[in-house]
């Protein structure tokens, strides 16, 4: 307890105490910052590894991600794997649909070509009427396939717009 000290002596003592308290903190602050930086970097290493895996991911192959041993990442990895599976299933369905559409269009278009070629040649009136009728039927059949495709495309766009939700 300092009694009857001058203001200059008290200010000097206060400054000395403040220096003794603050100096070790100022010296330790960079060391603590360095240790925290290294600890955070080490803690985020599994997330960085997973991030690199996702970046290198080829969704056209059925390769599963390797989840880090931390429980927090397993749900995310499972969700990404599910998304990849759904994407590959959609691609498979799209390829099958394209194949079916090509098959459905190939028959009426081939028949159209054959009947159009026949109409160019010498035909009797009855054969010409029959070929003309077949051309009209095949054109209607090809048009029906195209109408179905357009309806499917419109339905898919509507479903996508309706199911879209902000996340």
C-alpha positions, 0 to 999 in steps of 0.5 A: 500500500502506497500512502502519501506518494506523489502522483508521478510516483504512483503513475510510474508504479502503475506503468511498471505494473502494466508493463510487467503484465502486458509484456509476457502477453505480447511475447506469447501472442504470436506463439499462441496465434501460431499454435492455433493456426497449426491446430486449426489447419490440422483439424481442417485437414480431413475436410480439405482431403474430402474437398479434393476428392469431391473436386476430382470426382468423376460422376460418370464412373461409379466411384465412391468417396472415401469418408474421413474417419470423423463421424461428421463427414459420413452423412455428407459423403453418403449424400454425395454418393446417393446423388452420384447414384441418382445421376447415373441412374438418370443417365441410364434412363435417358440412354434407354429412352433415346434408344426407344425413341430412335427405335419408335421413329426408325420404323415410320420414317423407313416406311415413309421413305419406302412409300415415298420412293414407290410414289415416284415410280409407275403405280396403278391408281389403287397402288398409288392411293394405298401408298399415299394412305401409308405415307399419311399413316406413317407421318401420323405415327411419327408425329404421335411419337414426337408429340409424346416426346414433347409432352414428356419434355414439358412434364419433366420441366414442370416437375423440376420447377415444382420440386425445386426448393431453396436449400 
